[in-house]
Amino acid sequence: MSIQVHLRGDDTDGHLAVIELVMAAGEGGPPLHLHPKHGEGFYVLEGEVTFQVGDELVTVGPRAFAFAAAGTPHALANRTDRGARMLVLCAPAGFEEYFDRLAAARPGDSTPVLPDPAYAFAVGPPIGGARPEGV
């Protein structure tokens, strides 16, 4: 996964953060989780990404937008054989610090990078990466 923070809360009086996220083919994402303090939007630029928002599961391509309001369980994964690139919008800002820590993690390090529970916590399993055979 490649991560680049483009806009920080320091630049927007804490209102918005924008992060570019690149997911490799078949890359699983985070577990089903929620953010008690901020909404999180995902604008797909390239490829296809599968999102779970609440009980709904949908796969979308370029120019599609998925949104999880504060308190709404959500997850995402790239279940295709091609990479995907998206913009992640967090409003209000603050969660970009977690993305900074993810980006700084060393490849091959098995120590999980966990978010501050005040910003996010898991409520279920991940969607999973590569799509199972025959699906």
C-alpha positions in Angstrom: 0.0 0.0 0.0 1.2 3.4 -0.9 0.1 6.5 1.1 0.5 10.2 0.6 -1.2 12.9 2.7 -2.1 15.8 0.5 -4.0 18.0 2.9 -3.8 18.1 6.7 -6.0 19.4 9.4 -3.3 22.0 10.1 -4.0 23.5 6.7 -7.8 23.5 7.1 -8.4 24.6 10.7 -9.1 21.0 11.4 -12.0 20.6 9.0 -10.6 18.3 6.3 -7.8 15.9 5.5 -7.1 14.4 2.0 -5.0 11.3 1.6 -4.1 9.4 -1.6 -4.1 5.7 -1.1 -2.8 3.1 -3.6 -3.8 -0.5 -3.1 -2.1 -3.4 -4.9 -4.0 -6.1 -6.7 -5.7 -8.4 -4.3 -4.8 -6.3 -1.3 -7.1 -6.6 1.7 -7.9 -3.6 3.7 -8.7 -2.9 7.3 -11.3 -4.8 9.3 -14.8 -3.6 9.5 -14.4 -0.5 11.7 -16.0 2.8 12.6 -14.9 6.3 13.4 -16.8 7.9 16.2 -15.6 11.4 15.5 -15.3 11.8 11.7 -16.8 10.8 8.4 -14.6 9.1 5.8 -15.2 9.4 2.0 -13.4 7.5 -0.7 -13.2 8.8 -4.3 -11.8 6.1 -6.7 -9.4 7.4 -9.3 -8.2 4.2 -10.9 -9.1 0.5 -10.7 -11.9 -1.0 -8.6 -12.4 -1.1 -4.9 -15.0 -3.1 -2.9 -16.5 -1.2 0.0 -18.7 -2.4 2.8 -20.7 0.5 4.4 -23.1 -0.8 7.1 -24.6 -4.0 5.6 -24.1 -3.0 2.0 -21.3 -4.4 -0.1 -20.5 -2.7 -3.4 -17.6 -2.7 -5.9 -17.0 0.5 -7.7 -14.6 1.9 -10.3 -13.2 5.3 -11.4 -15.2 8.4 -10.5 -17.3 6.7 -7.9 -17.6 7.9 -4.3 -18.3 5.9 -1.2 -19.0 7.5 2.2 -19.2 6.3 5.7 -20.7 8.9 8.2 -19.2 9.0 11.7 -20.3 5.9 13.6 -21.0 3.9 10.5 -19.1 0.5 10.2 -17.1 0.3 7.0 -14.3 -1.6 5.3 -12.6 -1.7 1.9 -10.4 -4.1 -0.2 -9.1 -4.4 -3.7 -10.5 -7.8 -4.8 -9.2 -7.5 -8.4 -6.1 -8.4 -10.2 -5.2 -4.8 -10.9 -4.0 -2.0 -8.6 -6.4 0.7 -7.4 -5.9 4.4 -6.5 -8.2 6.6 -4.5 -8.5 9.8 -2.5 -9.6 9.4 1.2 -11.3 12.4 2.7 -11.6 12.7 6.5 -13.9 15.4 8.0 -13.2 16.7 10.4 -9.4 16.1 10.1 -7.1 14.4 12.6 -7.1 10.8 11.3 -4.3 11.7 8.8 -1.8 11.1 11.6 -2.7 7.4 11.5 -2.0 7.4 7.7 1.4 9.0 8.4 2.2 6.1 10.8 1.1 3.6 8.2 3.2 5.2 5.5 6.3 5.2 7.8 5.9 1.5 8.7 8.9 -0.6 7.4 8.1 -3.2 4.8 8.1 -6.7 6.3 7.6 -5.4 9.9 4.9 -7.6 11.4 4.0 -5.2 14.1 0.5 -3.9 13.4 0.0 -0.2 13.1 -3.2 0.5 15.1 -5.2 3.7 15.2 -5.9 5.6 18.3 -9.2 4.1 19.6 -10.5 7.7 19.9 -10.4 7.9 16.1 -11.2 4.3 15.0 -11.8 0.8 16.3 -12.7 -2.6 14.7 -16.2 -4.0 15.0 -15.9 -7.0 12.6 -13.7 -8.9 10.2 -12.1 -7.5 7.0 -13.7 -8.0 3.6 -10.6 -9.8 2.4 -8.4 -9.2 -0.6 -8.3 -11.5 -3.6 -11.7 -12.6 -4.8 -12.3 -16.4 -4.2 -12.2 -18.7 -7.2 -15.5 -18.7 -9.1 -16.9 -15.5 -7.6 
